[in-house]
Amino acid sequence: MPIQLFVPTFSVDECLAEIRECLELGWTGLGFKTVQFESAWKEYTGQSHAHFLNSATGGLHLAVNILKETRGWQDGDEIITTPLTFISPNLAILYENLMPVFADVDEYLCLDPVDVEQKITPRTRAVMFVGLGGNPGKFEAVKELCRRRGLALILDGAHMAGTRLHGAIPDADAVIYSFQAVKNLPTGDAGMVCFQDGTLDAIARKKSWLGISKDTFARSGEKGAYKWLYDVEYIGFKYHGNSIMAAIALPGLKHLEQNNAYRRLVAGWYREGLANNSRLKVVPEPPDSLPSQHLFQILVDNRDELVLALNAEEIYPGVHYRDNRDYPMYSQSEETAPRARWASEHVLSLPMHLRLTKADVDTVVEALNRLA
């Protein structure tokens, strides 16, 4: 059997029961299950606010948009970010006519706080920290730097559902999670934006529903002839989530801790099996952290040749990610983040999902030790 990079697993009967409730009630859109999932997510993470969306990309854009508006940022102001990420966080910066400034990564493939501080200018307004693969990296040092320098902190936690650092769920001015189809808590596609400030959460709820002052679920409980009457307070977006996706997410949240524990067990098998292979390097975990283990990543010199050789044996790893500076909308020279450039050319994500067996991992390890 082929060994794939990602194969999502669902609690099918539990998901179908939650979806059936939506269909029987006749409410599949915003509200009902989205409200239930928001409450469950706040209880799980300890975060004060959580707004369910149709994607993490929408959450990233809302975070940048709302912070820009409420803090008085101007077009051309800067957000320090990583080039070693999926394209969403850096596109969200461009959506708002802000300038992404690329800092380098550290041994965890997350932002290096030393280089972040060197990249701060009078126009710097925020830092976008990406927890690559669920790894928190040196997040606390970046958070302290932002506090000291008066910068907003946006945490792209798309891979971090369940990640803990010193026993706690990492927090920031805005934290964005992904529940996309292959994430640790998968749906069809969905996300969550968690603002610390309740005022910003209230704005997000309006902006995610086209700027409308009252969403359809809130209006459904009203009485009187004018319950249809609403204002449009912002030029908003259609980013809100729906109850079908939330219905899939609710059972997933119940099993998230157990599922992440299995992912960490798989990671342990990989680490043990690759420990004596000096031709590759396993990306380490920060001390006192409990990563969600969305990815298990190695760095290897012959990455592209190795991928072809593994594919020939029906093993299908992935690459996370291509350096964003390869894309035409970014013009900064690669010398601004040489470690990120090197990592982009050498990083490989090994198969990581709940259907992997010890025998599957042994097969991948044996192939790597033979081919790498």
TORDRENDREN-222677 format. One line per field, with one value per residue (C-alpha): residue number from 0; x, y, z. Coordinates in pm, 1 decimal, always signed. Example, Ala and Ser with C-alpha at 12.3 -4.5 7.8 and 13.67 -1.06 7.14 Angstrom:
// TORDRENDREN-222677
nr: c(0,1)
u: c(+1230.0,+1367.0)
v: c(-450.0,-106.0)
w: c(+780.0,+714.0)
This chain:
// TORDRENDREN-222677
nr: c(0,1,2,3,4,5,6,7,8,9,10,11,12,13,14,15,16,17,18,19,20,21,22,23,24,25,26,27,28,29,30,31,32,33,34,35,36,37,38,39,40,41,42,43,44,45,46,47,48,49,50,51,52,53,54,55,56,57,58,59,60,61,62,63,64,65,66,67,68,69,70,71,72,73,74,75,76,77,78,79,80,81,82,83,84,85,86,87,88,89,90,91,92,93,94,95,96,97,98,99,100,101,102,103,104,105,106,107,108,109,110,111,112,113,114,115,116,117,118,119,120,121,122,123,124,125,126,127,128,129,130,131,132,133,134,135,136,137,138,139,140,141,142,143,144,145,146,147,148,149,150,151,152,153,154,155,156,157,158,159,160,161,162,163,164,165,166,167,168,169,170,171,172,173,174,175,176,177,178,179,180,181,182,183,184,185,186,187,188,189,190,191,192,193,194,195,196,197,198,199,200,201,202,203,204,205,206,207,208,209,210,211,212,213,214,215,216,217,218,219,220,221,222,223,224,225,226,227,228,229,230,231,232,233,234,235,236,237,238,239,240,241,242,243,244,245,246,247,248,249,250,251,252,253,254,255,256,257,258,259,260,261,262,263,264,265,266,267,268,269,270,271,272,273,274,275,276,277,278,279,280,281,282,283,284,285,286,287,288,289,290,291,292,293,294,295,296,297,298,299,300,301,302,303,304,305,306,307,308,309,310,311,312,313,314,315,316,317,318,319,320,321,322,323,324,325,326,327,328,329,330,331,332,333,334,335,336,337,338,339,340,341,342,343,344,345,346,347,348,349,350,351,352,353,354,355,356,357,358,359,360,361,362,363,364,365,366,367,368,369,370,371)
u: c(+0.0,+128.6,+232.1,+83.6,+189.2,-158.3,-469.9,-730.4,-936.1,-1289.2,-1517.8,-1771.7,-2076.0,-2029.0,-1988.3,-2296.4,-2503.4,-2399.9,-2467.1,-2804.6,-2905.9,-2832.9,-3033.7,-3329.9,-3338.1,-3300.0,-3005.7,-2679.2,-2532.2,-2381.6,-2504.8,-2626.2,-2326.0,-2078.9,-2180.4,-2140.3,-1795.5,-1679.8,-1780.0,-1606.8,-1290.8,-1274.9,-1313.7,-1041.9,-786.2,-868.0,-889.8,-1141.1,-1279.5,-1313.0,-1489.3,-1547.6,-1466.9,-1462.4,-1080.3,-768.2,-675.6,-986.1,-881.6,-534.0,-678.2,-929.0,-650.5,-434.0,-730.8,-876.6,-543.7,-453.8,-784.1,-797.7,-430.3,-408.5,-152.8,-85.5,-32.3,+331.7,+380.2,+568.8,+493.4,+790.1,+719.6,+879.9,+943.2,+922.1,+546.0,+235.1,+140.7,-163.9,-2.6,+211.3,-73.2,-286.6,-24.4,-36.1,-417.8,-396.0,-125.1,+130.4,+489.0,+607.3,+963.6,+1124.1,+1324.3,+1523.5,+1435.5,+1612.3,+1685.0,+1312.6,+1229.5,+1032.5,+1115.1,+1451.0,+1387.0,+1739.7,+1689.8,+1336.5,+1474.7,+1735.2,+1459.1,+1256.1,+1234.5,+1032.5,+759.5,+731.9,+385.3,+357.4,+517.2,+352.5,+476.7,+408.3,+416.6,+544.9,+431.8,+282.6,+624.9,+617.1,+985.4,+1104.5,+757.5,+793.8,+1105.5,+925.6,+625.0,+844.7,+1016.5,+680.7,+571.8,+895.8,+891.0,+517.5,+439.7,+126.4,+172.3,-24.9,+16.1,-51.6,-143.3,-276.6,-67.9,-93.8,-429.9,-337.7,+20.2,+132.9,+433.3,+520.1,+184.2,-25.8,-185.9,+16.5,-167.3,-119.1,-312.7,-469.5,-431.7,-556.8,-622.8,-696.7,-944.8,-875.3,-915.9,-578.2,-512.4,-501.5,-865.9,-997.2,-1324.6,-1387.2,-1238.7,-1270.6,-1072.7,-1088.8,-967.8,-913.1,-862.8,-757.0,-963.9,-1340.2,-1392.1,-1188.7,-1380.7,-1706.1,-1567.4,-1454.5,-1805.5,-1942.9,-1661.6,-1675.8,-2043.5,-2000.3,-1996.2,-2358.6,-2449.8,-2663.3,-2605.9,-2890.2,-2873.9,-2902.1,-3196.5,-3371.4,-3446.1,-3592.5,-3963.7,-4141.9,-4185.1,-3835.3,-3618.7,-3495.0,-3361.1,-2984.9,-2703.9,-2389.8,-2119.3,-1807.1,-1695.4,-1670.8,-1597.0,-1780.2,-1555.0,-1801.0,-1815.1,-2115.0,-2280.3,-2194.6,-1820.7,-1865.4,-2061.7,-1759.7,-1525.0,-1711.4,-1632.4,-1281.0,-1220.1,-1329.6,-1058.2,-788.0,-575.4,-575.3,-503.4,-216.2,-71.5,-63.8,+106.8,+375.5,+414.5,+469.8,+723.7,+903.7,+926.9,+1079.9,+1329.7,+1439.1,+1474.1,+1669.1,+1888.7,+2202.5,+2163.1,+2425.6,+2321.4,+2004.5,+1895.4,+1564.1,+1407.9,+1414.5,+1142.6,+1181.9,+1230.0,+918.6,+690.0,+418.2,+379.4,+64.9,+298.5,+110.8,+439.9,+752.1,+1035.5,+1390.9,+1667.8,+1862.7,+2112.5,+1973.6,+1611.1,+1477.9,+1652.6,+1540.0,+1175.8,+1189.2,+1355.1,+1094.2,+811.2,+949.2,+891.4,+537.6,+634.6,+504.4,+656.9,+600.5,+780.4,+675.0,+746.1,+886.7,+1052.4,+784.4,+1043.4,+1033.9,+691.9,+670.0,+482.7,+787.5,+1101.6,+1328.2,+1666.3,+1725.8,+2017.1,+1763.0,+1696.7,+1965.9,+1878.6,+1518.9,+1642.5,+1865.5,+1588.2,+1344.3,+1585.6,+1653.5,+1339.4,+1124.0,+802.4,+760.4,+421.9,+232.1,-126.0,-335.0,-351.8,+22.9,+128.9,+463.6,+530.3,+461.7,+705.4,+965.3,+925.7,+985.5,+1279.6,+1443.8,+1410.7,+1552.7,+1847.7,+1919.3,+1856.7,+1932.8)
v: c(+0.0,+350.8,+556.8,+902.1,+1230.6,+1310.3,+1095.0,+1266.0,+1056.0,+1138.3,+998.5,+927.3,+826.4,+1116.5,+1363.8,+1231.4,+1262.6,+1627.5,+1699.8,+1522.4,+1757.7,+2054.1,+1905.0,+1812.2,+2158.0,+2314.3,+2532.0,+2464.8,+2816.8,+3057.7,+2997.1,+2693.3,+2458.1,+2742.2,+2889.1,+2549.6,+2499.5,+2848.9,+2781.2,+2442.9,+2593.4,+2867.9,+2609.5,+2391.6,+2668.0,+2907.5,+3192.5,+3463.3,+3497.6,+3268.6,+3334.8,+3044.6,+3118.8,+2951.7,+2940.6,+3034.1,+3259.1,+3463.9,+3481.1,+3604.9,+3875.1,+3981.0,+4003.3,+4227.7,+4432.5,+4498.4,+4570.5,+4811.2,+4993.8,+5010.0,+5096.5,+5353.2,+5178.3,+5335.6,+5182.6,+5087.2,+5012.4,+4691.0,+4352.3,+4125.4,+3772.6,+3449.9,+3347.8,+2979.1,+2936.8,+2872.1,+3177.8,+3281.0,+3489.5,+3692.8,+3746.9,+3873.0,+4143.5,+4243.6,+4249.7,+4549.0,+4735.8,+4665.3,+4556.7,+4207.1,+4222.8,+3879.6,+3778.4,+3458.3,+3130.5,+2942.3,+2575.7,+2511.6,+2667.1,+2940.3,+3310.9,+3384.2,+3653.6,+3792.8,+3851.2,+3982.4,+4255.4,+4346.9,+4389.5,+4639.5,+4988.5,+5301.0,+5165.9,+4823.0,+4766.8,+4391.5,+4048.9,+3751.1,+3433.9,+3103.3,+2786.2,+2569.1,+2208.8,+2283.6,+2377.5,+2681.6,+2759.3,+3060.7,+3211.0,+3338.7,+3538.4,+3693.4,+3771.2,+3944.4,+4140.6,+4259.7,+4366.0,+4554.3,+4728.8,+4804.3,+4578.7,+4377.2,+3999.6,+3778.3,+3403.7,+3190.5,+2872.6,+2692.8,+2387.5,+2439.6,+2294.2,+2144.8,+2276.6,+2372.2,+2565.0,+2539.5,+2365.7,+2644.5,+2717.2,+3004.2,+3335.8,+3662.7,+3973.7,+3749.7,+3372.9,+3201.6,+2828.1,+2610.6,+2324.1,+2261.9,+1913.5,+1766.2,+1952.0,+1787.3,+1884.8,+1844.9,+1954.1,+2031.0,+2376.4,+2615.0,+2833.2,+3033.0,+3379.4,+3445.1,+3807.7,+3894.1,+4213.6,+4164.5,+4485.1,+4341.2,+4013.1,+4208.1,+4387.8,+4056.0,+3914.1,+4202.8,+4218.7,+3843.8,+3881.8,+4161.9,+4430.9,+4359.9,+4457.8,+4148.4,+3805.0,+3581.5,+3356.3,+3654.8,+3788.9,+3451.3,+3485.5,+3833.6,+3916.1,+4200.8,+4345.6,+4491.5,+4192.3,+4201.8,+4554.8,+4581.7,+4825.7,+4769.1,+4919.3,+4813.7,+4725.1,+4363.3,+4017.0,+3685.6,+3487.0,+3340.2,+2966.4,+2737.3,+2479.4,+2179.2,+2243.4,+2311.6,+1987.0,+1799.4,+1993.7,+1922.4,+1547.2,+1622.0,+1845.8,+1569.7,+1343.1,+1605.8,+1534.8,+1159.9,+1207.0,+1447.3,+1200.8,+938.2,+1183.9,+1240.3,+862.2,+842.5,+1125.3,+928.2,+625.6,+844.7,+1002.2,+663.9,+512.1,+804.4,+875.6,+721.7,+865.9,+1141.4,+1226.0,+1399.2,+1624.6,+1600.4,+1938.9,+1956.3,+2039.9,+2336.2,+2249.5,+2222.9,+2214.2,+1973.8,+2027.6,+1925.7,+1740.2,+1835.9,+1783.4,+1577.8,+1746.2,+1656.1,+1844.8,+1652.5,+1749.2,+1541.3,+1636.0,+1638.8,+1316.1,+1155.2,+1244.6,+1068.2,+763.9,+744.9,+787.0,+490.1,+287.3,+430.1,+663.6,+1015.5,+1288.9,+1662.8,+1996.7,+2269.2,+2519.6,+2687.5,+3016.2,+3279.8,+3509.8,+3283.4,+3429.1,+3741.8,+3960.8,+3969.7,+4151.4,+4144.4,+3983.3,+3636.9,+3763.4,+3895.8,+3538.7,+3294.0,+3017.4,+3017.9,+2995.3,+2698.1,+2524.9,+2568.9,+2383.7,+2098.3,+2045.2,+1736.0,+1650.7,+1278.8,+1103.4,+1205.1,+1100.6,+882.1,+582.6,+523.2,+203.6,+122.2,-95.5,+200.1,+418.6,+140.0,+120.2,+494.2,+487.9,+193.3,+368.7,+693.2,+521.9,+343.6,+629.8,+956.8)
w: c(+0.0,-79.1,+225.1,+177.4,+336.8,+474.1,+518.6,+738.8,+977.6,+1090.2,+1358.5,+1087.0,+1292.4,+1534.5,+1247.8,+1069.5,+1388.2,+1427.2,+1058.7,+1076.9,+1357.1,+1129.5,+844.3,+1062.6,+1216.7,+872.2,+973.9,+793.4,+780.8,+1031.6,+1385.2,+1580.6,+1545.2,+1483.8,+1818.7,+1987.2,+1837.3,+1932.7,+2293.0,+2292.2,+2140.8,+2404.5,+2678.4,+2525.6,+2461.0,+2744.5,+2494.4,+2570.2,+2218.1,+1918.0,+1587.8,+1346.3,+981.6,+642.4,+639.5,+830.6,+537.9,+609.2,+973.9,+885.1,+662.9,+929.9,+1187.9,+968.9,+847.0,+1191.7,+1361.0,+1080.8,+1115.4,+1494.8,+1546.1,+1271.0,+1052.8,+714.7,+371.6,+338.5,+708.1,+778.1,+929.1,+1001.0,+884.3,+767.6,+407.0,+506.3,+518.3,+314.5,+111.0,+318.4,+597.4,+360.3,+114.2,+404.1,+460.2,+93.1,+93.3,+327.3,+130.9,+401.5,+347.1,+449.2,+581.1,+583.8,+889.3,+908.8,+1077.4,+1354.8,+1413.6,+1466.5,+1123.6,+1300.5,+1324.7,+1486.1,+1753.4,+1713.4,+1343.2,+1400.5,+1625.2,+1364.4,+1105.4,+1314.1,+1160.9,+1247.3,+1017.4,+1180.8,+1326.2,+1391.7,+1376.2,+1206.9,+1380.1,+1203.1,+1413.6,+1130.5,+1161.8,+1504.1,+1642.5,+1878.0,+1817.5,+2018.3,+2032.2,+2387.7,+2298.1,+1999.8,+2218.5,+2476.1,+2197.8,+2065.7,+2413.3,+2470.8,+2133.5,+2125.5,+1828.0,+1761.8,+1749.5,+1512.4,+1560.6,+1255.7,+1439.9,+1131.9,+1228.3,+1606.0,+1711.4,+2048.7,+2066.5,+2416.4,+2538.8,+2909.8,+2951.9,+2801.7,+2465.7,+2309.7,+2289.3,+2101.5,+1997.8,+1734.3,+1695.4,+1380.6,+1350.4,+1047.8,+1027.8,+659.9,+516.2,+620.6,+945.1,+1289.4,+1340.4,+985.3,+828.0,+460.6,+516.2,+809.2,+1047.1,+1368.6,+1465.7,+1836.8,+1940.9,+2294.4,+2278.2,+2281.9,+2087.0,+1799.7,+1818.5,+1780.0,+1475.5,+1326.2,+1358.8,+1154.6,+900.6,+837.1,+740.5,+485.7,+755.2,+851.2,+1205.7,+1283.5,+1136.6,+1022.5,+1328.3,+1565.3,+1365.2,+1364.2,+1736.9,+1711.3,+1702.5,+1533.5,+1188.0,+1168.2,+1256.2,+894.8,+944.7,+984.8,+918.5,+713.8,+934.3,+742.0,+393.1,+496.2,+359.0,+338.4,+569.5,+820.7,+883.0,+854.8,+1076.0,+857.1,+895.1,+1267.0,+1297.5,+1161.5,+1391.0,+1715.7,+1727.9,+1604.7,+1903.1,+2140.9,+2000.2,+1934.8,+2243.5,+2182.5,+1812.0,+1877.3,+2127.1,+1853.1,+1618.1,+1880.9,+1911.9,+1534.9,+1562.8,+1834.2,+1604.6,+1335.4,+1575.6,+1708.2,+1363.2,+1215.6,+1518.7,+1367.6,+1018.6,+994.5,+636.7,+749.2,+1033.2,+1216.2,+1294.0,+1676.9,+1926.8,+2164.7,+2532.1,+2748.3,+2445.0,+2333.9,+1958.8,+1774.9,+1537.1,+1221.6,+1036.2,+1095.2,+907.4,+818.5,+636.9,+375.5,+105.3,-180.2,-119.9,-476.5,-576.8,-252.5,-318.3,-655.3,-502.0,-224.7,-474.7,-666.9,-349.1,-307.9,-23.5,-76.8,+142.8,+95.9,+108.6,+353.5,+215.1,-90.2,+5.3,-54.6,-210.0,-515.4,-597.3,-815.4,-566.5,-334.0,-438.1,-134.2,-186.8,-47.4,+162.1,+415.0,+533.4,+414.8,+661.4,+540.1,+181.8,+266.3,+460.4,+173.1,-54.2,+190.6,+401.5,+363.6,+546.0,+613.9,+613.5,+927.1,+996.1,+1223.4,+988.2,+992.5,+1167.0,+1324.0,+1020.3,+789.3,+981.0,+977.7,+599.6,+561.4,+802.6,+626.3,+291.0,+427.2,+591.3,+264.0,+18.1,+197.0)
